[in-house]
Amino acid sequence: MQFNLSRRGVLKAALGSILVTPALPAIAGINSINEAINKAGRQRMLSQRMSKAWLALGQGVEANRAERVLNDSMALFDRQLVELKVYAPSEAIRGTYAQLESVWSDFKAVLVGSTPDKGSATRLLQLDAKVLKLAQQGTTQLEQVSGKSSGHLVNLAGRQRMLSQRAAKFYLSQSWGVNVPEAGKELSNARQEFTNALQTLSTAPEATNAIKQELGIASQQWVFFDNALNRLNDTSSSATRRAADVFSTSENILQVMDEVASLYSKLA
């Protein structure tokens, strides 16, 4: 997944500039098990990113950018689902992606069926949980096919992308007043899992200098994102401004962690 920003640009964006929406990757087949794990893991992230964008649209938060993120994410999910179905190396994995295709159809119908409104949010979040569960199942199955430490690291790095979007999603659901059971706990869990995995990725023997450099940037990005998440009940600025900060910083950290997952996927 290509992003049209330099490292310097990422850091400047974290200080308040607006990032452009990342470009979609070109349509391509899957050529290795690590690439399959990476794309399967990206489907997890997209399930949460689409809900994040939908919730932002409903609140008028970064509306133009949120609409682009939603449309691009839906198109990418469709493309990668086709690739993963074609690549699936076993009957069990093909079954997982058949199930995912069905649930994705229901989820997509809510995403595009009407203008985002608070009354539909609960249904949307129920469906994104189902999509996430099956996407996670497919990723785990592909990691098991790999049987290598590199496959696990691709999975772990890729999961960080999902956690960034999941944390932002739960923030936006709470800022809108959507009744989501244990949303606060889920947000806290996502944040803790992210910091723990960042340490694991940084100390992995397989981590190259390039990977360590990206993880250093990710650590810096996490400070900005974590601070934004802490401002849910802050009254010193508008709720819309605080939500916009969460939206933007979640996109920043997604960009960096997608590069980390890609670098790990290229390891033998």
PASEBA-1860 file (N, C-alpha, C; in nm, 3 decimals):
! residues 268
1> MQFNLSRR> 0.086/-0.119/0.000/0.000/0.000/0.000/0.089/0.123/0.000 ~ 0.083/0.206/-0.102/0.173/0.317/-0.116/0.114/0.444/-0.057 ~ 0.198/0.521/0.012/0.159/0.649/0.067/0.250/0.755/0.009 ~ 0.195/0.864/-0.035/0.273/0.965/-0.105/0.326/1.072/-0.011 ~ 0.397/1.028/0.093/0.455/1.123/0.187/0.595/1.081/0.225 ~ 0.683/1.176/0.247/0.817/1.147/0.297/0.810/1.128/0.448 ~ 0.919/1.078/0.506/0.926/1.065/0.652/0.911/1.202/0.717 ~ 0.979/1.303/0.659/0.968/1.437/0.714/0.824/1.487/0.709
9> GVLKAALG> 0.757/1.453/0.599/0.618/1.495/0.585/0.529/1.433/0.690 ~ 0.557/1.309/0.727/0.478/1.243/0.830/0.490/1.317/0.962 ~ 0.614/1.353/0.997/0.635/1.419/1.125/0.574/1.558/1.126 ~ 0.583/1.630/1.014/0.519/1.760/1.006/0.368/1.747/1.019 ~ 0.311/1.644/0.959/0.167/1.624/0.967/0.124/1.600/1.110 ~ 0.207/1.529/1.185/0.174/1.501/1.325/0.168/1.627/1.407 ~ 0.233/1.734/1.361/0.233/1.860/1.433/0.118/1.950/1.392 ~ 0.033/1.899/1.302/-0.087/1.976/1.273/-0.125/1.990/1.128
17> SILVTPAL> -0.039/1.952/1.035/-0.074/1.959/0.894/-0.173/1.849/0.861 ~ -0.243/1.864/0.749/-0.341/1.764/0.708/-0.276/1.670/0.608 ~ -0.283/1.542/0.635/-0.230/1.442/0.544/-0.325/1.418/0.428 ~ -0.270/1.388/0.313/-0.355/1.347/0.203/-0.398/1.203/0.225 ~ -0.508/1.166/0.162/-0.552/1.028/0.171/-0.456/0.939/0.094 ~ -0.408/0.829/0.156/-0.313/0.743/0.087/-0.371/0.684/-0.041 ~ -0.286/0.670/-0.140/-0.330/0.616/-0.268/-0.351/0.466/-0.258 ~ -0.446/0.417/-0.334/-0.469/0.273/-0.338/-0.357/0.203/-0.412
25> PAIAGINS> -0.321/0.083/-0.369/-0.222/0.008/-0.444/-0.281/-0.040/-0.576 ~ -0.196/-0.064/-0.672/-0.243/-0.117/-0.800/-0.295/-0.259/-0.782 ~ -0.388/-0.298/-0.866/-0.439/-0.434/-0.861/-0.327/-0.532/-0.897 ~ -0.307/-0.629/-0.813/-0.200/-0.726/-0.836/-0.234/-0.854/-0.764 ~ -0.178/-0.964/-0.813/-0.199/-1.091/-0.747/-0.110/-1.104/-0.624 ~ -0.124/-1.215/-0.553/-0.043/-1.243/-0.435/0.064/-1.343/-0.475 ~ 0.191/-1.310/-0.446/0.302/-1.390/-0.493/0.376/-1.466/-0.384 ~ 0.340/-1.445/-0.257/0.409/-1.515/-0.149/0.317/-1.525/-0.029
33> INEAINKA> 0.350/-1.617/0.061/0.267/-1.635/0.180/0.274/-1.511/0.270 ~ 0.391/-1.448/0.278/0.401/-1.326/0.359/0.316/-1.213/0.302 ~ 0.313/-1.203/0.170/0.227/-1.103/0.106/0.080/-1.132/0.135 ~ 0.045/-1.259/0.135/-0.093/-1.298/0.166/-0.128/-1.260/0.310 ~ -0.037/-1.287/0.403/-0.060/-1.251/0.543/-0.077/-1.100/0.558 ~ 0.006/-1.026/0.486/-0.001/-0.880/0.492/-0.137/-0.829/0.442 ~ -0.181/-0.881/0.329/-0.309/-0.834/0.274/-0.426/-0.883/0.357 ~ -0.416/-1.004/0.409/-0.523/-1.055/0.496/-0.533/-0.970/0.621
41> GRQRMLSQ> -0.417/-0.933/0.678/-0.417/-0.847/0.794/-0.469/-0.708/0.764 ~ -0.443/-0.660/0.643/-0.493/-0.528/0.607/-0.646/-0.526/0.602 ~ -0.709/-0.639/0.570/-0.855/-0.646/0.572/-0.910/-0.618/0.712 ~ -0.838/-0.666/0.815/-0.878/-0.635/0.953/-0.882/-0.485/0.974 ~ -0.773/-0.421/0.933/-0.764/-0.277/0.950/-0.876/-0.204/0.878 ~ -0.902/-0.246/0.753/-1.003/-0.176/0.674/-1.141/-0.186/0.737 ~ -1.172/-0.297/0.803/-1.303/-0.309/0.870/-1.320/-0.198/0.973 ~ -1.214/-0.167/1.045/-1.221/-0.064/1.148/-1.209/0.076/1.089
49> RMSKAWLA> -1.130/0.089/0.985/-1.111/0.220/0.922/-1.240/0.268/0.854 ~ -1.313/0.176/0.792/-1.439/0.214/0.729/-1.539/0.263/0.832 ~ -1.548/0.195/0.946/-1.638/0.240/1.051/-1.595/0.374/1.107 ~ -1.464/0.391/1.125/-1.412/0.519/1.172/-1.454/0.632/1.079 ~ -1.436/0.611/0.949/-1.470/0.714/0.851/-1.621/0.741/0.850 ~ -1.700/0.635/0.860/-1.846/0.649/0.863/-1.890/0.730/0.985 ~ -1.834/0.699/1.101/-1.867/0.773/1.223/-1.823/0.918/1.214 ~ -1.709/0.943/1.150/-1.663/1.079/1.131/-1.759/1.156/1.040
57> LGQGVEAN> -1.802/1.092/0.932/-1.897/1.156/0.841/-2.026/1.193/0.913 ~ -2.074/1.102/0.997/-2.198/1.129/1.070/-2.189/1.249/1.162 ~ -2.068/1.279/1.208/-2.048/1.391/1.301/-1.994/1.516/1.232 ~ -1.973/1.507/1.100/-1.917/1.621/1.028/-1.772/1.645/1.063 ~ -1.700/1.538/1.095/-1.558/1.547/1.131/-1.474/1.516/1.007 ~ -1.392/1.612/0.963/-1.307/1.592/0.845/-1.390/1.528/0.732 ~ -1.506/1.586/0.704/-1.605/1.520/0.619/-1.552/1.483/0.481 ~ -1.486/1.575/0.412/-1.438/1.544/0.278/-1.333/1.434/0.280
65> RAERVLND> -1.242/1.445/0.374/-1.138/1.344/0.385/-1.195/1.210/0.429 ~ -1.289/1.212/0.522/-1.351/1.089/0.570/-1.424/1.018/0.457 ~ -1.488/1.094/0.369/-1.557/1.032/0.255/-1.458/0.964/0.161 ~ -1.343/1.029/0.137/-1.240/0.968/0.052/-1.185/0.841/0.118 ~ -1.160/0.848/0.247/-1.108/0.732/0.320/-1.207/0.616/0.311 ~ -1.335/0.645/0.329/-1.437/0.541/0.324/-1.443/0.478/0.185 ~ -1.450/0.560/0.082/-1.461/0.507/-0.055/-1.336/0.428/-0.096 ~ -1.219/0.482/-0.064/-1.095/0.412/-0.098/-1.082/0.280/-0.022
73> SMALFDRQ> -1.123/0.281/0.104/-1.112/0.160/0.186/-1.206/0.051/0.136 ~ -1.326/0.089/0.095/-1.420/-0.009/0.042/-1.366/-0.071/-0.087 ~ -1.311/0.013/-0.174/-1.256/-0.039/-0.300/-1.138/-0.132/-0.274 ~ -1.052/-0.096/-0.180/-0.937/-0.180/-0.149/-0.979/-0.311/-0.085 ~ -1.079/-0.307/0.002/-1.128/-0.431/0.063/-1.179/-0.526/-0.044 ~ -1.256/-0.473/-0.140/-1.308/-0.556/-0.248/-1.194/-0.619/-0.329 ~ -1.094/-0.541/-0.363/-0.983/-0.591/-0.444/-0.907/-0.702/-0.372 ~ -0.875/-0.675/-0.246/-0.796/-0.772/-0.172/-0.874/-0.899/-0.142
81> LVELKVYA> -1.005/-0.888/-0.124/-1.086/-1.006/-0.100/-1.081/-1.099/-0.222 ~ -1.087/-1.042/-0.339/-1.075/-1.122/-0.462/-0.940/-1.192/-0.466 ~ -0.833/-1.118/-0.437/-0.698/-1.175/-0.440/-0.682/-1.288/-0.339 ~ -0.734/-1.268/-0.219/-0.720/-1.368/-0.113/-0.802/-1.493/-0.144 ~ -0.918/-1.477/-0.204/-0.998/-1.593/-0.243/-0.924/-1.675/-0.349 ~ -0.860/-1.607/-0.444/-0.786/-1.678/-0.549/-0.664/-1.748/-0.490 ~ -0.596/-1.683/-0.398/-0.472/-1.738/-0.344/-0.495/-1.850/-0.242 ~ -0.608/-1.848/-0.172/-0.633/-1.937/-0.058/-0.578/-2.078/-0.082
89> PSEAIRGT> -0.479/-2.121/0.001/-0.411/-2.248/-0.025/-0.477/-2.372/0.034 ~ -0.592/-2.358/0.098/-0.659/-2.475/0.155/-0.810/-2.454/0.152 ~ -0.881/-2.566/0.166/-1.028/-2.559/0.167/-1.078/-2.478/0.286 ~ -1.011/-2.494/0.400/-1.053/-2.421/0.520/-1.039/-2.270/0.500 ~ -0.930/-2.228/0.439/-0.909/-2.085/0.417/-1.007/-2.033/0.312 ~ -1.032/-2.113/0.209/-1.133/-2.072/0.110/-1.269/-2.057/0.177 ~ -1.300/-2.143/0.273/-1.426/-2.132/0.346/-1.434/-2.005/0.427 ~ -1.323/-1.967/0.490/-1.321/-1.843/0.567/-1.352/-1.724/0.479
97> YAQLESVW> -1.291/-1.720/0.360/-1.313/-1.604/0.274/-1.450/-1.606/0.207 ~ -1.508/-1.722/0.194/-1.647/-1.728/0.146/-1.741/-1.668/0.251 ~ -1.717/-1.702/0.378/-1.796/-1.644/0.487/-1.775/-1.493/0.495 ~ -1.649/-1.451/0.480/-1.619/-1.309/0.487/-1.689/-1.232/0.375 ~ -1.694/-1.291/0.257/-1.762/-1.225/0.145/-1.908/-1.199/0.177 ~ -1.972/-1.294/0.242/-2.114/-1.279/0.277/-2.135/-1.169/0.380 ~ -2.053/-1.170/0.485/-2.067/-1.069/0.590/-2.028/-0.931/0.537 ~ -1.928/-0.927/0.452/-1.886/-0.801/0.391/-2.000/-0.740/0.311
105> SDFKAVLV> -2.076/-0.821/0.243/-2.190/-0.770/0.167/-2.290/-0.699/0.257 ~ -2.318/-0.756/0.373/-2.409/-0.693/0.468/-2.351/-0.562/0.523 ~ -2.222/-0.566/0.556/-2.155/-0.449/0.611/-2.154/-0.335/0.508 ~ -2.122/-0.369/0.385/-2.116/-0.268/0.280/-2.253/-0.203/0.256 ~ -2.358/-0.283/0.270/-2.493/-0.230/0.249/-2.525/-0.119/0.350 ~ -2.477/-0.134/0.472/-2.498/-0.030/0.573/-2.409/0.091/0.544 ~ -2.287/0.066/0.501/-2.193/0.176/0.474/-2.243/0.268/0.364 ~ -2.305/0.212/0.262/-2.344/0.293/0.145/-2.495/0.309/0.133
113> GSTPDKGS> -2.570/0.246/0.221/-2.715/0.244/0.204/-2.783/0.374/0.234 ~ -2.725/0.456/0.321/-2.787/0.582/0.358/-2.682/0.673/0.421 ~ -2.722/0.798/0.443/-2.633/0.893/0.509/-2.606/0.846/0.651 ~ -2.482/0.851/0.697/-2.452/0.806/0.834/-2.536/0.879/0.939 ~ -2.597/0.802/1.026/-2.673/0.861/1.136/-2.655/0.775/1.260 ~ -2.675/0.836/1.375/-2.649/0.769/1.501/-2.737/0.645/1.518 ~ -2.856/0.647/1.463/-2.947/0.534/1.478/-2.898/0.407/1.411 ~ -2.814/0.421/1.309/-2.761/0.303/1.237/-2.626/0.259/1.290
121> ATRLLQLD> -2.568/0.335/1.382/-2.431/0.310/1.425/-2.416/0.176/1.495 ~ -2.510/0.140/1.579/-2.500/0.013/1.652/-2.496/-0.104/1.555 ~ -2.582/-0.104/1.455/-2.584/-0.210/1.354/-2.452/-0.214/1.278 ~ -2.400/-0.098/1.243/-2.274/-0.091/1.171/-2.162/-0.155/1.252 ~ -2.155/-0.122/1.381/-2.047/-0.173/1.464/-2.061/-0.323/1.491 ~ -2.183/-0.371/1.494/-2.203/-0.515/1.507/-2.149/-0.589/1.384 ~ -2.172/-0.531/1.268/-2.126/-0.594/1.144/-1.975/-0.582/1.128 ~ -1.917/-0.469/1.168/-1.772/-0.457/1.152/-1.701/-0.555/1.244
129> AKVLKLAQ> -1.764/-0.589/1.357/-1.706/-0.690/1.446/-1.703/-0.828/1.379 ~ -1.807/-0.859/1.304/-1.812/-0.987/1.233/-1.708/-0.992/1.121 ~ -1.695/-0.880/1.048/-1.595/-0.873/0.942/-1.455/-0.887/1.002 ~ -1.432/-0.817/1.111/-1.301/-0.822/1.178/-1.268/-0.964/1.224 ~ -1.366/-1.031/1.282/-1.343/-1.167/1.333/-1.300/-1.262/1.221 ~ -1.368/-1.255/1.108/-1.335/-1.344/0.997/-1.204/-1.304/0.930 ~ -1.177/-1.173/0.922/-1.050/-1.129/0.866/-0.934/-1.174/0.954 ~ -0.954/-1.168/1.085/-0.853/-1.218/1.178/-0.834/-1.369/1.161
137> QGTTQLEQ> -0.942/-1.440/1.145/-0.936/-1.585/1.126/-0.854/-1.621/1.002 ~ -0.880/-1.550/0.892/-0.806/-1.576/0.770/-0.658/-1.545/0.785 ~ -0.627/-1.438/0.854/-0.486/-1.401/0.874/-0.414/-1.506/0.957 ~ -0.479/-1.553/1.063/-0.420/-1.655/1.149/-0.397/-1.785/1.073 ~ -0.495/-1.822/0.991/-0.481/-1.944/0.911/-0.362/-1.934/0.816 ~ -0.344/-1.818/0.754/-0.233/-1.800/0.661/-0.100/-1.799/0.735 ~ -0.097/-1.742/0.855/0.026/-1.747/0.935/0.063/-1.891/0.967 ~ -0.037/-1.973/0.996/-0.011/-2.114/1.026/0.045/-2.187/0.905
145> VSGKSSGH> 0.000/-2.151/0.786/0.054/-2.209/0.664/0.201/-2.172/0.650 ~ 0.234/-2.048/0.684/0.373/-2.002/0.675/0.463/-2.082/0.768 ~ 0.425/-2.093/0.893/0.504/-2.167/0.990/0.638/-2.105/1.022 ~ 0.659/-1.978/0.984/0.788/-1.912/1.007/0.769/-1.790/1.097 ~ 0.879/-1.751/1.162/0.873/-1.634/1.250/0.840/-1.508/1.171 ~ 0.885/-1.502/1.047/0.856/-1.384/0.965/0.705/-1.370/0.942 ~ 0.637/-1.483/0.924/0.492/-1.479/0.907/0.423/-1.422/1.029 ~ 0.471/-1.461/1.148/0.414/-1.408/1.272/0.437/-1.258/1.282
153> LVNLAGRQ> 0.556/-1.213/1.245/0.588/-1.071/1.255/0.508/-0.987/1.156 ~ 0.485/-1.040/1.037/0.397/-0.971/0.942/0.257/-0.956/1.001 ~ 0.208/-1.063/1.061/0.076/-1.061/1.124/0.073/-0.958/1.236 ~ 0.175/-0.959/1.321/0.178/-0.870/1.437/0.188/-0.724/1.393 ~ 0.277/-0.696/1.299/0.292/-0.559/1.249/0.164/-0.513/1.181 ~ 0.102/-0.603/1.104/-0.023/-0.568/1.037/-0.136/-0.542/1.134 ~ -0.136/-0.613/1.245/-0.241/-0.593/1.345/-0.233/-0.454/1.408 ~ -0.114/-0.397/1.413/-0.099/-0.262/1.466/-0.181/-0.162/1.385
161> RMLSQRAA> -0.189/-0.183/1.253/-0.272/-0.096/1.169/-0.416/-0.099/1.216 ~ -0.464/-0.222/1.239/-0.602/-0.238/1.283/-0.626/-0.171/1.417 ~ -0.533/-0.188/1.511/-0.551/-0.131/1.644/-0.559/0.021/1.641 ~ -0.482/0.083/1.552/-0.488/0.229/1.541/-0.627/0.274/1.497 ~ -0.684/0.202/1.401/-0.818/0.237/1.351/-0.927/0.199/1.451 ~ -0.907/0.090/1.521/-1.005/0.046/1.622/-1.012/0.147/1.737 ~ -0.897/0.194/1.782/-0.896/0.292/1.889/-0.968/0.420/1.845 ~ -0.938/0.465/1.724/-1.004/0.586/1.673/-1.154/0.564/1.657
169> KFYLSQSW> -1.192/0.447/1.613/-1.335/0.415/1.597/-1.409/0.425/1.730 ~ -1.353/0.365/1.833/-1.420/0.369/1.963/-1.422/0.510/2.021 ~ -1.318/0.587/1.995/-1.320/0.727/2.037/-1.437/0.800/1.970 ~ -1.449/0.784/1.838/-1.553/0.854/1.763/-1.693/0.806/1.801 ~ -1.706/0.679/1.834/-1.838/0.630/1.878/-1.876/0.693/2.011 ~ -1.778/0.708/2.100/-1.807/0.771/2.229/-1.832/0.921/2.214 ~ -1.756/0.986/2.128/-1.775/1.130/2.111/-1.912/1.162/2.052 ~ -1.970/1.067/1.978/-2.103/1.085/1.918/-2.215/1.042/2.013
177> GVNVPEAG> -2.178/0.978/2.122/-2.279/0.930/2.216/-2.346/0.802/2.174 ~ -2.279/0.722/2.090/-2.333/0.593/2.049/-2.318/0.494/2.164 ~ -2.424/0.421/2.192/-2.422/0.326/2.304/-2.353/0.197/2.259 ~ -2.225/0.187/2.291/-2.147/0.068/2.258/-2.100/0.005/2.389 ~ -2.147/-0.117/2.421/-2.107/-0.181/2.546/-1.955/-0.189/2.558 ~ -1.905/-0.143/2.670/-1.762/-0.151/2.704/-1.672/-0.084/2.601 ~ -1.720/0.023/2.539/-1.638/0.094/2.441/-1.511/0.148/2.506 ~ -1.525/0.202/2.626/-1.408/0.254/2.696/-1.305/0.147/2.723
185> KELSNARQ> -1.351/0.029/2.762/-1.261/-0.082/2.788/-1.193/-0.129/2.660 ~ -1.270/-0.138/2.551/-1.213/-0.181/2.423/-1.108/-0.082/2.374 ~ -1.134/0.047/2.393/-1.037/0.149/2.355/-0.908/0.134/2.436 ~ -0.923/0.113/2.565/-0.807/0.093/2.652/-0.728/-0.031/2.613 ~ -0.799/-0.139/2.582/-0.733/-0.264/2.542/-0.653/-0.246/2.413 ~ -0.712/-0.174/2.317/-0.643/-0.151/2.189/-0.515/-0.072/2.212 ~ -0.521/0.028/2.297/-0.403/0.110/2.324/-0.294/0.028/2.392 ~ -0.332/-0.055/2.487/-0.232/-0.136/2.559/-0.169/-0.240/2.466
193> EFTNALQT> -0.253/-0.304/2.385/-0.201/-0.405/2.292/-0.104/-0.341/2.193 ~ -0.136/-0.222/2.149/-0.048/-0.155/2.053/0.090/-0.129/2.113 ~ 0.095/-0.075/2.233/0.225/-0.043/2.294/0.304/-0.170/2.322 ~ 0.237/-0.277/2.364/0.308/-0.403/2.390/0.368/-0.459/2.261 ~ 0.289/-0.459/2.153/0.336/-0.514/2.026/0.448/-0.429/1.966 ~ 0.443/-0.299/1.987/0.548/-0.212/1.936/0.683/-0.252/1.996 ~ 0.683/-0.286/2.123/0.805/-0.330/2.188/0.854/-0.463/2.130 ~ 0.760/-0.556/2.109/0.796/-0.686/2.052/0.857/-0.671/1.914
201> LSTAPEAT> 0.796/-0.588/1.830/0.846/-0.568/1.695/0.984/-0.502/1.694 ~ 1.005/-0.411/1.789/1.131/-0.338/1.793/1.248/-0.426/1.836 ~ 1.220/-0.527/1.918/1.326/-0.612/1.971/1.339/-0.746/1.899 ~ 1.257/-0.768/1.796/1.264/-0.894/1.721/1.399/-0.906/1.652 ~ 1.463/-1.024/1.658/1.592/-1.043/1.591/1.585/-1.016/1.441 ~ 1.468/-1.034/1.383/1.454/-1.017/1.237/1.444/-0.870/1.197 ~ 1.427/-0.780/1.293/1.409/-0.638/1.261/1.535/-0.580/1.198 ~ 1.525/-0.537/1.075/1.636/-0.474/1.004/1.650/-0.329/1.048
209> NAIKQELG> 1.756/-0.264/1.004/1.773/-0.122/1.036/1.659/-0.038/0.980 ~ 1.614/-0.073/0.859/1.503/0.000/0.798/1.376/-0.016/0.881 ~ 1.351/-0.138/0.929/1.233/-0.163/1.012/1.243/-0.086/1.143 ~ 1.361/-0.089/1.204/1.379/-0.017/1.331/1.361/0.133/1.314 ~ 1.403/0.185/1.200/1.384/0.328/1.173/1.236/0.361/1.165 ~ 1.160/0.279/1.092/1.016/0.302/1.081/0.947/0.288/1.217 ~ 0.991/0.192/1.296/0.931/0.173/1.428/0.962/0.291/1.519 ~ 1.078/0.354/1.501/1.108/0.475/1.577/1.011/0.586/1.543
217> IASQQWVF> 0.979/0.600/1.414/0.879/0.698/1.372/0.742/0.661/1.428 ~ 0.711/0.531/1.428/0.582/0.487/1.482/0.570/0.523/1.630 ~ 0.679/0.510/1.704/0.676/0.545/1.846/0.648/0.694/1.864 ~ 0.708/0.776/1.778/0.681/0.920/1.784/0.537/0.950/1.749 ~ 0.487/0.883/1.645/0.348/0.903/1.604/0.251/0.860/1.715 ~ 0.288/0.754/1.785/0.201/0.704/1.891/0.181/0.808/2.000 ~ 0.285/0.885/2.030/0.273/0.989/2.133/0.164/1.088/2.095 ~ 0.164/1.132/1.968/0.062/1.226/1.922/-0.078/1.163/1.925
225> FDNALNRL> -0.086/1.039/1.878/-0.215/0.971/1.873/-0.269/0.946/2.014 ~ -0.183/0.897/2.102/-0.224/0.868/2.239/-0.271/0.995/2.309 ~ -0.201/1.105/2.287/-0.243/1.232/2.347/-0.380/1.275/2.295 ~ -0.403/1.255/2.166/-0.533/1.290/2.109/-0.644/1.205/2.169 ~ -0.618/1.076/2.188/-0.717/0.987/2.247/-0.751/1.026/2.391 ~ -0.654/1.084/2.460/-0.675/1.122/2.600/-0.768/1.240/2.617 ~ -0.802/1.307/2.508/-0.877/1.433/2.518/-1.027/1.416/2.500 ~ -1.078/1.295/2.515/-1.220/1.269/2.492/-1.309/1.363/2.573
233> NDTSSSAT> -1.278/1.384/2.700/-1.362/1.465/2.788/-1.302/1.602/2.816 ~ -1.205/1.641/2.735/-1.142/1.772/2.750/-1.237/1.880/2.698 ~ -1.262/1.982/2.777/-1.355/2.087/2.736/-1.283/2.214/2.692 ~ -1.151/2.207/2.681/-1.076/2.327/2.644/-1.083/2.357/2.495 ~ -1.129/2.262/2.416/-1.150/2.285/2.273/-1.277/2.212/2.231 ~ -1.323/2.239/2.108/-1.449/2.181/2.065/-1.437/2.030/2.045 ~ -1.549/1.960/2.063/-1.552/1.815/2.044/-1.516/1.779/1.900 ~ -1.560/1.861/1.805/-1.531/1.834/1.664/-1.381/1.846/1.637
241> RRAADVFS> -1.318/1.947/1.696/-1.174/1.965/1.677/-1.096/1.849/1.737 ~ -1.138/1.804/1.856/-1.070/1.691/1.921/-1.086/1.564/1.838 ~ -1.207/1.541/1.785/-1.231/1.423/1.703/-1.150/1.430/1.574 ~ -1.136/1.549/1.517/-1.056/1.565/1.395/-0.910/1.532/1.422 ~ -0.861/1.569/1.539/-0.723/1.536/1.575/-0.704/1.384/1.584 ~ -0.801/1.315/1.641/-0.794/1.169/1.650/-0.797/1.108/1.510 ~ -0.884/1.158/1.425/-0.894/1.107/1.288/-0.760/1.122/1.217 ~ -0.703/1.240/1.222/-0.579/1.267/1.150/-0.461/1.188/1.205
249> TSENILQV> -0.448/1.184/1.337/-0.333/1.113/1.394/-0.345/0.962/1.374 ~ -0.467/0.910/1.368/-0.483/0.767/1.340/-0.440/0.734/1.198 ~ -0.462/0.827/1.105/-0.417/0.807/0.968/-0.264/0.813/0.960 ~ -0.204/0.902/1.039/-0.058/0.912/1.040/0.006/0.781/1.083 ~ -0.041/0.727/1.194/0.021/0.606/1.248/-0.010/0.485/1.160 ~ -0.124/0.485/1.096/-0.156/0.380/1.000/-0.053/0.378/0.888 ~ -0.019/0.495/0.838/0.076/0.505/0.728/0.209/0.439/0.765 ~ 0.259/0.469/0.882/0.389/0.417/0.923/0.382/0.267/0.947
257> MDEVASLY> 0.278/0.221/1.015/0.270/0.078/1.046/0.243/-0.005/0.921 ~ 0.180/0.052/0.820/0.163/-0.020/0.695/0.299/-0.043/0.629 ~ 0.388/0.054/0.639/0.522/0.039/0.585/0.599/-0.067/0.663 ~ 0.584/-0.070/0.796/0.651/-0.172/0.876/0.605/-0.311/0.836 ~ 0.473/-0.328/0.822/0.420/-0.459/0.782/0.473/-0.499/0.645 ~ 0.482/-0.404/0.554/0.533/-0.432/0.420/0.679/-0.475/0.425 ~ 0.759/-0.407/0.508/0.900/-0.443/0.520/0.916/-0.584/0.578 ~ 0.836/-0.616/0.678/0.843/-0.751/0.736/0.798/-0.855/0.634
265> SKLA> 0.701/-0.819/0.549/0.649/-0.916/0.452/0.752/-0.952/0.346 ~ 0.853/-0.868/0.331/0.956/-0.893/0.230/1.072/-0.978/0.283 ~ 1.068/-1.010/0.413/1.171/-1.097/0.469/1.149/-1.239/0.419 ~ 1.256/-1.312/0.399/1.245/-1.451/0.351/1.189/-1.541/0.460
END
